[in-house]
Amino acid sequence: MTERDAAAAVETVFRIESARIIAGVTRIVRDVGIAEELAQDALVAALEQWPRSGVPDNPGAWLTAAAKHRAIDLVRRRDVYARKLAEVGRSLEDVPPPEPVEPDDIDDDLLRLIFTACHPVLSAEARIALTLRLLGGLTTPEIARAFLVPEPTVAQRIVRAKRALATARIPFEVPYGEDRTERLSSVLEVIYLVFNEGYSATSGDDLLRPQLCEDALRLARVLAGLMPAEPEVHGLAALLEFQASRTAARTGPDGRPVLLAEQNRTRWDGLLIRRGFDALGRAGTGPYAVQAAIAACHAKAARYQDTDWATIAALYGRLLVLTPSPVVALNRAVAVSMAQGPAAALELVDELAAEPALRGYHLLPSVRGDLLARLGRAAEARTEFERAAELTRNERERELLRGRAAALGGGARPDA
């Protein structure tokens, strides 16, 4: 085996197994920062040994065992860890030759790592960066490119997050009771935010960032497998499956956005839709489950004209009770416009104009422009689309909005 072949194999295996390796090592050293460093040490060892010995039959287990050997050596070398070494137990003092680790142990540790990376002691930005690093396997440059922020900013977030977890002495465990509910909501929120940024990028030249969607969907599936008795976990998984099913139809060959009404539904992924319905069957009645039910209504409709907008409007009403939000209210207004007509919806949208949270939110004038256009008030609609184009930071959305303004006559404002 050449060094290049070995390096490619190591990179592929580490990308897939890194989260499980870090999780297993964190159980020993109780520090995600140190665990990540030890996992990297194991990666270096593989790069040195595999070109000579070949790729092991179970490369993931080899890397896991190598990292754990280093973790135990570190514990032994530090007097301050003497008591922890005794707690780890005799079974870890003599680590066997590299061989598969018990799947249940890996899953338990992975679940602990998810809850640790998404701890509420960290800011939302730090949770996202750390989750993508430890669980998504993304490098700092990849995270920076995904969120269009400088690499040093991402690096600082990750370093500070690890330091904050160590300083606060966050236990490496899955919490229980009320604490578990609070922490689980943080975990789900991070996965949801990562997916949303990939599904509809807030800024940049592209509407979609598929890698983020894939990472978030993978995390949701892992979480659903690890926590089968948590209904809202399945609700989130169902929502992401349904949303991801539309990805191929959301942009044209030139990368421009394709509105829901104009999408070719034969391009929606049938397998993901079936997975969505399967997960929805295990979901409860929480906010993610309700959003998944809304997405299911779209998935059931063979044509846009067949969409059950009355049910969608009712579901948004339920969601508004569960999670009061002006954004949810705006989405409900869109559904009402399809179920009852644009005039009824325009009243709801106008009531939201004074909401501080929607100040600068480009979808508010975008929705209002659509309603005005359907009411035949072209000049007012054009003004709203132009305003929405100025507010968005995504270049593809800006092009779409300016195109809609131009289609109403009178031209659109030139690019700034």
C-alpha positions in Angstrom: 0.0 0.0 0.0 1.3 3.4 -0.9 1.5 6.3 1.5 -1.1 8.1 -0.6 -3.5 5.2 -0.4 -3.0 4.8 3.3 -3.5 8.5 3.9 -6.8 8.4 1.9 -8.0 5.4 3.9 -7.1 7.1 7.2 -8.9 10.3 6.3 -12.0 8.5 5.2 -12.2 6.3 8.3 -11.4 9.1 10.7 -14.1 11.3 9.1 -16.6 8.5 9.8 -15.4 7.4 13.2 -14.0 10.5 14.8 -17.1 11.3 16.8 -17.2 7.8 18.3 -13.4 7.8 19.0 -13.6 11.2 20.7 -16.6 10.1 22.7 -14.9 6.9 23.9 -11.8 8.8 24.9 -13.7 11.6 26.6 -15.2 8.9 29.0 -11.6 8.3 30.2 -10.1 11.8 30.3 -13.4 13.7 31.0 -12.2 16.6 28.7 -13.4 16.9 25.1 -10.4 19.1 24.2 -7.9 16.6 25.4 -9.9 13.8 23.9 -9.8 15.4 20.5 -6.0 15.9 20.7 -5.6 12.2 21.6 -7.8 11.2 18.7 -5.6 13.3 16.4 -2.5 11.5 17.9 -4.1 8.1 16.9 -4.7 9.5 13.4 -0.9 10.4 13.2 0.0 6.9 14.4 -2.2 5.4 11.6 -0.6 7.5 9.0 2.8 6.2 10.2 1.9 2.5 10.5 -0.8 1.7 7.9 1.5 2.2 4.9 3.8 -0.6 6.3 1.2 -2.9 7.9 -1.8 -2.2 5.7 -5.3 -1.1 6.7 -6.6 -3.2 9.6 -9.7 -5.3 9.2 -11.6 -3.0 11.5 -9.9 0.4 11.1 -12.3 2.2 13.3 -11.7 -0.1 16.2 -7.9 0.2 15.6 -8.1 4.0 15.8 -10.4 3.8 18.9 -8.0 1.5 20.7 -5.0 3.5 19.8 -6.6 6.7 21.1 -7.6 4.9 24.3 -4.1 3.6 24.9 -2.9 7.2 24.7 -5.6 8.3 27.1 -4.7 5.8 29.7 -1.0 6.6 29.4 -1.9 10.2 30.0 -3.9 9.4 33.0 -1.1 7.3 34.4 1.4 10.1 33.9 -0.5 12.7 35.8 -0.7 12.4 39.5 -3.8 14.6 39.6 -5.6 11.8 37.6 -4.6 9.0 40.0 -8.0 8.8 41.6 -9.7 8.9 38.2 -7.5 6.0 37.0 -8.7 4.0 40.0 -12.3 4.8 39.1 -11.8 3.8 35.4 -11.1 0.3 36.7 -8.7 -2.6 36.1 -10.3 -3.4 32.8 -8.8 -0.3 31.3 -5.3 -0.8 32.7 -4.6 -3.6 30.3 -6.2 -2.6 27.1 -6.5 -5.5 24.7 -5.1 -5.5 21.2 -7.1 -3.4 18.7 -10.5 -5.1 18.2 -14.1 -3.9 17.9 -15.5 -2.1 20.8 -18.9 -3.0 22.2 -21.6 -1.1 20.1 -23.6 -0.2 23.2 -20.6 1.4 24.8 -19.9 3.4 21.7 -23.5 4.6 21.5 -23.6 5.6 25.1 -20.5 7.6 24.8 -21.6 9.2 21.6 -24.8 10.3 23.2 -22.9 11.8 26.1 -20.7 13.6 23.6 -23.8 15.1 21.9 -25.1 16.4 25.2 -21.7 17.8 26.2 -21.1 19.6 22.9 -24.6 21.2 23.0 -24.5 22.2 26.7 -26.5 25.4 27.4 -23.5 26.9 29.1 -22.2 27.6 25.6 -23.5 30.2 23.2 -25.6 29.0 20.2 -22.7 29.8 17.9 -20.2 27.9 20.1 -22.5 24.9 20.3 -22.9 24.8 16.5 -19.2 25.1 15.9 -18.2 22.5 18.5 -20.9 20.1 17.3 -19.8 20.3 13.7 -16.2 19.8 14.8 -16.7 16.9 17.2 -19.7 15.2 15.7 -19.9 16.3 12.1 -16.2 15.7 11.6 -15.8 19.1 9.8 -12.5 21.0 10.0 -12.2 24.6 11.1 -11.8 25.9 7.5 -14.9 23.8 6.4 -17.0 25.3 9.2 -15.8 28.8 8.4 -16.7 28.4 4.7 -20.1 26.9 5.6 -21.1 29.9 7.7 -19.1 32.5 5.8 -17.1 33.7 8.9 -13.3 34.0 9.2 -11.4 30.9 10.2 -9.9 32.6 13.3 -13.4 33.4 14.5 -14.4 29.7 14.3 -11.2 28.6 15.8 -11.7 30.9 18.8 -15.3 29.7 19.3 -14.1 26.1 19.4 -11.2 26.8 21.8 -13.4 28.9 24.1 -16.1 26.3 24.0 -13.7 23.5 25.1 -12.3 25.8 27.8 -15.8 26.8 29.0 -16.8 23.1 29.4 -13.6 22.3 31.3 -13.9 25.4 33.5 -17.5 24.7 34.3 -16.6 21.0 34.9 -19.5 19.9 32.8 -20.0 16.1 33.6 -19.7 13.8 30.6 -23.1 12.2 31.0 -26.6 12.1 29.8 -28.7 14.1 32.2 -32.1 12.9 33.6 -35.4 14.5 34.7 -35.9 18.2 34.0 -32.3 18.8 33.3 -32.5 16.2 30.5 -35.5 17.9 29.0 -33.7 21.2 29.0 -30.5 19.8 27.6 -32.3 17.8 24.9 -34.0 20.9 23.6 -30.6 22.5 23.3 -29.3 19.5 21.3 -32.3 19.5 19.0 -32.0 23.3 18.5 -28.4 23.0 17.4 -29.1 20.3 14.9 -32.1 22.3 13.6 -30.1 25.4 13.2 -27.3 23.6 11.4 -29.8 22.1 8.9 -31.6 25.4 8.3 -28.3 27.2 7.5 -27.6 24.5 4.9 -31.2 24.4 3.6 -31.5 28.2 3.1 -28.2 30.0 3.6 -28.5 33.3 5.3 -25.8 34.9 3.1 -23.4 34.1 0.3 -23.7 33.2 -3.3 -25.5 29.9 -3.0 -29.0 29.1 -1.7 -28.0 25.7 -0.4 -25.1 24.2 1.5 -25.8 20.5 1.1 -23.0 19.3 3.4 -24.5 21.1 6.3 -27.9 19.5 5.6 -26.3 16.1 5.3 -24.4 16.5 8.6 -27.5 17.7 10.5 -29.7 14.9 9.0 -27.0 12.3 10.0 -26.9 13.7 13.6 -30.7 13.6 13.8 -30.7 10.0 12.7 -28.0 9.1 15.2 -29.9 10.8 18.0 -33.2 9.0 17.0 -31.3 5.7 17.2 -29.8 6.5 20.5 -33.0 7.9 22.1 -35.8 5.8 20.6 -38.2 6.7 23.4 -38.0 10.5 22.9 -40.9 11.5 20.6 -39.5 15.0 19.8 -36.3 13.5 18.6 -38.3 11.6 16.0 -40.2 14.8 15.3 -37.0 16.6 14.3 -35.8 13.6 12.3 -39.0 13.5 10.4 -38.9 17.2 9.7 -35.4 17.1 8.4 -36.1 14.0 6.2 -39.1 15.8 4.6 -37.2 19.0 4.1 -34.1 17.2 2.7 -36.3 15.3 0.2 -36.9 18.6 -1.7 -33.3 19.6 -2.1 -32.8 18.6 -5.7 -35.8 20.5 -6.8 -35.1 23.7 -4.9 -32.6 25.1 -7.4 -32.4 25.1 -11.2 -29.4 24.1 -13.3 -28.0 27.6 -12.9 -28.3 27.5 -9.1 -31.2 29.9 -9.0 -34.0 29.2 -6.4 -37.1 27.4 -7.6 -40.3 28.4 -5.6 -42.3 25.6 -4.0 -45.2 26.2 -6.5 -42.9 25.7 -9.4 -40.8 22.7 -8.2 -40.8 19.5 -10.2 -42.1 17.1 -7.5 -40.9 14.1 -9.4 -37.4 15.2 -8.3 -38.4 15.0 -4.6 -36.6 12.1 -3.0 -39.1 9.3 -2.4 -36.9 7.4 0.0 -36.4 10.4 2.3 -40.2 11.1 2.2 -40.8 7.5 3.3 -38.3 7.8 6.1 -40.0 11.1 7.1 -43.4 9.4 7.4 -41.8 6.5 9.4 -40.2 8.9 11.9 -43.4 11.0 12.1 -45.3 7.9 13.2 -43.0 7.8 16.2 -43.2 11.5 17.0 -45.3 13.1 19.6 -47.1 16.5 19.5 -44.2 18.9 20.2 -43.0 21.8 18.0 -40.7 19.7 15.7 -43.4 17.1 15.3 -46.0 19.8 14.3 -43.5 21.2 11.7 -42.9 17.7 10.4 -46.7 17.3 10.0 -46.8 20.5 8.0 -44.0 19.2 5.8 -45.9 15.9 5.4 -48.9 17.8 4.0 -46.6 19.1 1.2 -45.1 15.6 0.7 -48.6 14.1 0.3 -49.6 16.5 -2.5 -48.7 15.2 -6.0 -49.2 18.7 -7.3 -48.9 22.1 -5.7 -52.6 22.7 -6.4 -53.5 19.5 -4.3 -51.9 20.9 -1.1 -54.2 20.8 1.9 -53.7 24.4 2.9 -56.5 24.5 5.5 -54.8 21.7 7.5 -51.4 23.5 7.2 -52.9 26.7 8.4 -54.4 24.9 11.4 -51.1 23.2 12.1 -49.4 26.6 12.1 -52.0 27.8 14.5 -51.1 24.9 16.9 -47.4 25.7 16.4 -48.0 29.3 17.3 -49.4 28.2 20.6 -46.5 25.9 21.3 -43.8 28.3 20.2 -45.1 31.9 20.0 -43.0 33.6 17.4 -43.6 36.3 14.8 -41.8 34.1 12.2 -44.3 31.3 12.9 -47.1 33.9 12.6 -45.8 35.0 9.3 -45.7 31.4 8.0 -49.3 30.9 9.2 -50.3 34.0 7.3 -48.9 32.4 4.1 -50.9 29.3 4.7 -54.0 31.4 5.4 -53.5 33.2 2.1 -53.7 29.9 0.3 -56.6 28.6 2.3 -58.7 31.8 2.6 -57.3 34.2 0.1 -54.7 37.0 0.1 -56.9 39.7 1.6 -57.4 37.7 4.8 -53.7 37.1 5.0 -52.6 40.7 4.3 -54.4 41.8 7.5 -52.3 39.3 9.5 -49.1 40.4 7.8 -49.8 44.1 8.4 -50.3 43.3 12.1 -46.7 41.9 12.2 -45.1 45.0 10.6 -44.4 46.5 14.0 -42.7 43.4 15.4 -39.1 44.3 16.4 -38.0 40.7 15.6 -39.1 41.1 12.0 -37.3 44.4 11.5 -34.8 43.7 8.8 -36.3 40.3 8.1 -36.5 40.1 4.3 -39.3 37.5 4.2 -41.8 40.0 5.7 -41.7 42.4 2.7 -41.4 39.3 0.4 -44.6 37.8 1.7 -46.3 41.1 1.7 -45.2 41.7 -1.9 -46.6 38.3 -3.0 -50.0 39.1 -1.3 -50.2 42.5 -2.9 -49.4 41.1 -6.3 -52.2 38.5 -6.0 -54.5 41.4 -5.1 -53.5 43.2 -8.3 -51.7 46.0 -6.5 -48.6 45.8 -8.7 -46.8 49.0 -7.8 -47.0 48.4 -4.1 -45.9 44.8 -4.6 -42.9 45.9 -6.6 -41.8 48.2 -3.8 -42.0 45.3 -1.3 -40.0 43.0 -3.5 -37.3 45.6 -4.0 -37.2 46.2 -0.2 -36.9 42.5 0.4 -34.0 42.3 -2.1 -32.2 45.0 -0.2 -32.6 43.2 3.1 -31.4 39.7 2.1 -27.8 38.8 2.4 -28.1 35.8 0.0 -27.2 36.6 -3.6 -29.5 34.0 -5.1 -32.5 35.2 -3.1 -31.7 38.8 -4.1 -31.7 37.8 -7.8 -35.1 36.1 -7.4 -36.7 39.0 -5.6 -35.4 41.6 -8.1 -36.7 39.4 -10.9 -40.2 39.3 -9.3 -40.1 43.1 -8.9 -39.1 43.5 -12.5 -41.8 41.2 -13.7 -44.4 43.6 -12.2 -43.3 46.4 -14.5 -41.4 49.6 -13.9 -38.1 47.8 -13.5 -36.2 47.0 -10.4 -33.6 49.0 -8.6 -30.0 48.4 -9.9 -27.6 46.4 -7.9 -26.1 48.3 -5.0 
